[in-house]
Amino acid sequence: MSDDQGGQTGEQDLGVKVFDMSTARMRQLGSWLEKLRKQQGFDVEEAAKVLGCSNSKIRHLEAGRSKVKKGELTKLLDFYDAPRDVREQLEATRTQAEKRGWWESYRVPDWFAPFVEFESFASEAYNFELD
């Protein structure tokens, strides 16, 4: 089950939801878009004009609450004059955000799903023990 917003959807039995998009990756992409916009000195209204959309859509994209389409990402990165390496990284992140995580085929409680998703991004693990 999925929705057009790329958020949480699906089964709601006993407080369990199936996640269809990587919200962490969407938030990461949105955060980078906001940073690029601000570095160039543009406001939300200017970015919205580039896409021909509302200001709230830009805010939703930057907050990771809405899926960024390939064409939208290209237009924004052109407008922000993003370097090639940044463009490649953000397109890769956008593509990854559309893929299902390994945990998405399991029923994970609402409160636990973000932890599983963030764990999948970890590159190191630390263990702290008291004697």
Secondary structure, 3 states (H helix, E strand, C coil): CCCCCCCEECCCHHHEEEECCCHHHHHHHHHHHHHHHHHCCCCHHHHHHHHCCCHHHHHHHHHCCCCCCHHHHHHHHHHCCCCHHHHHHHHHHHHHHCCCCHHHHCCEECCCHHHHHHHCCCCCCCCCCCC
